[in-house]
Structure formats: structure tokens, C-alpha cells
Amino acid sequence: MVEAWYMDESQEDQRAPHRLRPNRAVSLEQLRRLGVAYRKLYPPLSQTHVRITVIQRLVMCSYSCCFLSEKFQGKCNSLLRSIKTFYEEHLHLDDEIRYILDGSGYFDVRDKDDKWIRISMEKGDMITLPAGIYHRFTLDENNYVKAMRLFVGEPVWTAYNRPADDFPARKQYMKFLAEEAQ
């Protein structure tokens, strides 16, 4: 089962867990109220099986999709540059759907009060981050993840670093949060 928690303010190694002391766990319901959806696929599926399973589920939701894989491993300079890019706080104009094929890492999302929540992801985990949510990704201390990104419609990789509050997707997301708070 996924584990999530509020992060401390440490600027040390981004791959560390960064839990508050004492730990402040975040439930799936709290994530749902932020628009974040989580699923564990049992057993963890291969890339081919994920495509078939996800296509079946997405067709039921009238989505189209495209698949690309990413693999991060080791400590080479190109890896470190890629991880720093993914760790920049940003948003997308469409939902970000990720499935972890192997390895592990963290997605960090902002709550309604702009505090960081860290979500630990491992093989078999699928997460959907809504368009307009500020987030970032990093490896954990194992330094390895193989992830698949699924798209709704044509693949768009554009990330908009914070501040990006004037985009319609961000405004729509803020409206969603306000409605959830009522």
C-alpha cells in the first residue's frame, strides 16, 4: 500500500525520506481531496500487460493514451541533470499518469496550504496527478526507477515551472480545491 507523509524543510539530499518528526502520515482520502488518484496493480505488471490493462480501463473512461518509458539508474552526470529537472517544482496542463514498472522513487505534491506531501512509489504503483497541481519527482536512495507515463490524448511533455498560476489548468485546479474544502 502506498505511503505518504508531510515533508520536513531540509535542503539535504532530495532522495532521503524527509519525514517530519513526529511523522505526519497522509491518507489516501487526503490525497483524493487534492485530486491525486492512486492504484496498486496486483501483481505488478510488465510493460506489455500494463498497456493492455490500462487501455481497457482508459477506454471505459473515454481516454486515449500513449506510452513511453523512462529509466533512471546510477550516478552519472546525465542522470543527475535529469533528476534535477524532474525535481523542479512544476505543473502540467494535462493529467500526469505514471506507472512504476520497477524500482522506486517519490512524487511530491503541494497540499491546499502549499505544504509538501511526499508519496513513496514502488513497483506496481500507479498515480494520477491532476492538471494544474504543483509537483516534482525524485529517485529515492535506491537510485533506480523504471516508470511509464500514460497520456490522455496526444503526448505532451511540457512542464511549467512555478510560478505558473495564470494557466487555465492551474485556475481550474484551484477551483477544484476550493470546492473540495466546502
C-alpha positions as CSV (number, residue, x, y, z in Angstrom):
1,M,0.0,0.0,0.0
2,V,1.2,3.5,-0.8
3,E,2.7,5.6,2.0
4,A,2.6,9.4,2.1
5,W,3.6,12.0,4.6
6,Y,4.3,15.7,5.2
7,M,7.9,16.6,4.4
8,D,10.4,18.4,6.6
9,E,12.1,21.6,5.4
10,S,15.5,20.1,5.0
11,Q,17.5,21.0,1.9
12,E,19.7,18.0,2.2
13,D,19.7,15.0,-0.3
14,Q,16.4,15.1,-2.1
15,R,16.4,11.3,-2.2
16,A,16.1,11.0,1.6
17,P,12.6,10.4,3.0
18,H,12.4,13.9,4.7
19,R,9.7,12.9,7.2
20,L,8.6,15.3,9.8
21,R,9.4,14.3,13.4
22,P,7.0,13.1,14.6
23,N,5.8,11.7,11.3
24,R,2.5,13.2,9.9
25,A,1.1,10.5,7.7
26,V,-1.2,11.4,4.8
27,S,-4.1,9.1,3.9
28,L,-5.4,8.1,0.5
29,E,-8.5,10.1,1.3
30,Q,-6.4,13.2,1.9
31,L,-4.6,12.6,-1.4
32,R,-8.0,12.2,-3.1
33,R,-9.2,15.6,-1.8
34,L,-6.1,17.0,-3.6
35,G,-7.2,15.3,-6.8
36,V,-4.4,12.7,-6.6
37,A,-5.5,9.1,-7.5
38,Y,-3.5,6.1,-6.5
39,R,-3.9,2.4,-7.6
40,K,-1.8,-0.7,-6.8
41,L,-1.9,-3.2,-9.6
42,Y,-1.6,-6.7,-8.4
43,P,0.6,-8.5,-9.4
44,P,2.9,-5.8,-10.7
45,L,2.6,-5.9,-14.5
46,S,5.1,-6.0,-17.3
47,Q,5.1,-3.0,-19.7
48,T,3.1,-5.0,-22.2
49,H,0.5,-6.1,-19.7
50,V,0.2,-2.6,-18.3
51,R,-0.6,-1.3,-21.8
52,I,-3.4,-3.8,-22.2
53,T,-4.8,-3.3,-18.7
54,V,-4.6,0.4,-18.8
55,I,-6.1,0.6,-22.3
56,Q,-9.0,-1.4,-21.1
57,R,-9.6,0.9,-18.2
58,L,-9.0,4.1,-20.1
59,V,-11.3,3.1,-22.9
60,M,-14.1,2.8,-20.3
61,C,-13.3,6.4,-19.3
62,S,-13.2,7.6,-23.0
63,Y,-9.5,8.4,-22.8
64,S,-6.9,7.8,-25.4
65,C,-3.3,7.2,-24.4
66,C,0.3,6.9,-25.4
67,F,3.1,5.1,-23.6
68,L,6.7,6.0,-23.1
69,S,9.2,4.5,-20.6
70,E,11.9,6.2,-18.6
71,K,14.7,4.5,-16.7
72,F,17.0,6.2,-14.2
73,Q,19.8,4.4,-12.6
74,G,23.2,5.1,-11.1
75,K,25.0,8.4,-10.5
76,C,26.3,9.6,-13.9
77,N,26.1,13.3,-14.8
78,S,23.3,12.9,-17.3
79,L,21.2,11.1,-14.7
80,L,21.9,13.8,-12.1
81,R,20.8,16.5,-14.6
82,S,17.6,14.6,-15.4
83,I,16.7,14.1,-11.8
84,K,17.4,17.8,-11.0
85,T,15.0,18.7,-13.9
86,F,12.2,16.4,-12.6
87,Y,12.8,17.8,-9.0
88,E,12.0,21.4,-10.1
89,E,8.5,22.3,-8.9
90,H,6.2,22.4,-11.9
91,L,2.8,21.7,-13.2
92,H,1.3,20.3,-16.4
93,L,-1.7,21.4,-18.4
94,D,-3.0,17.8,-18.5
95,D,-3.1,14.9,-16.0
96,E,0.2,13.1,-15.3
97,I,-0.3,9.4,-15.1
98,R,2.7,7.3,-14.0
99,Y,3.1,3.6,-13.5
100,I,6.2,2.2,-11.8
101,L,7.4,-0.8,-13.7
102,D,10.4,-1.4,-11.5
103,G,12.4,0.3,-8.7
104,S,11.1,3.2,-6.6
105,G,11.0,6.9,-6.1
106,Y,9.0,9.8,-4.7
107,F,6.4,12.1,-6.1
108,D,6.0,15.3,-4.0
109,V,2.7,17.3,-4.3
110,R,1.6,20.6,-2.7
111,D,-1.4,20.5,-0.4
112,K,-4.1,23.2,-0.2
113,D,-1.8,25.2,2.3
114,D,1.2,24.9,0.0
115,K,3.0,22.3,2.2
116,W,4.9,19.4,0.6
117,I,3.5,15.9,0.8
118,R,5.8,13.1,-0.2
119,I,4.3,10.0,-1.9
120,S,6.5,6.9,-1.9
121,M,6.1,4.9,-5.2
122,E,7.3,1.4,-6.0
123,K,6.9,-1.4,-8.5
124,G,3.2,-1.9,-9.3
125,D,2.1,1.6,-8.1
126,M,0.1,3.9,-10.4
127,I,-0.6,7.5,-9.7
128,T,-2.6,10.2,-11.4
129,L,-1.7,13.8,-10.7
130,P,-4.4,16.3,-11.8
131,A,-3.6,19.1,-14.3
132,G,-2.6,22.2,-12.5
133,I,-1.1,20.6,-9.3
134,Y,2.4,21.7,-8.4
135,H,4.6,18.6,-8.0
136,R,8.0,17.1,-8.6
137,F,9.7,13.7,-8.7
138,T,12.9,12.3,-7.4
139,L,14.6,8.9,-7.0
140,D,14.8,7.5,-3.5
141,E,18.1,6.3,-2.0
142,N,18.0,3.1,-4.1
143,N,18.8,5.3,-7.2
144,Y,16.7,3.3,-9.6
145,V,13.3,3.6,-11.2
146,K,11.7,2.5,-14.4
147,A,8.5,4.4,-15.0
148,M,5.9,4.6,-17.7
149,R,4.0,7.8,-18.4
150,L,0.5,7.5,-19.8
151,F,-1.2,10.3,-21.6
152,V,-4.8,11.5,-22.2
153,G,-4.8,12.4,-25.8
154,E,-1.6,13.3,-27.7
155,P,1.6,13.1,-25.6
156,V,2.7,16.5,-24.2
157,W,5.8,16.6,-22.1
158,T,5.8,20.3,-21.4
159,A,6.3,21.3,-17.7
160,Y,5.7,24.8,-16.5
161,N,7.9,25.7,-13.5
162,R,6.5,27.6,-10.6
163,P,5.2,30.3,-10.7
164,A,2.6,29.2,-13.3
165,D,-0.6,30.4,-11.6
166,D,-2.1,32.2,-14.7
167,F,-2.6,29.0,-16.7
168,P,-6.3,27.9,-17.0
169,A,-5.3,24.4,-15.7
170,R,-4.0,25.9,-12.5
171,K,-7.0,28.1,-12.1
172,Q,-9.3,25.1,-12.6
173,Y,-7.3,23.1,-10.1
174,M,-7.6,25.9,-7.5
175,K,-11.3,26.0,-8.1
176,F,-11.4,22.2,-7.5
177,L,-9.6,22.6,-4.2
178,A,-12.0,25.4,-3.1
179,E,-15.0,23.1,-3.9
180,E,-13.4,20.2,-2.0
181,A,-12.9,22.4,1.0
182,Q,-16.7,23.1,1.2
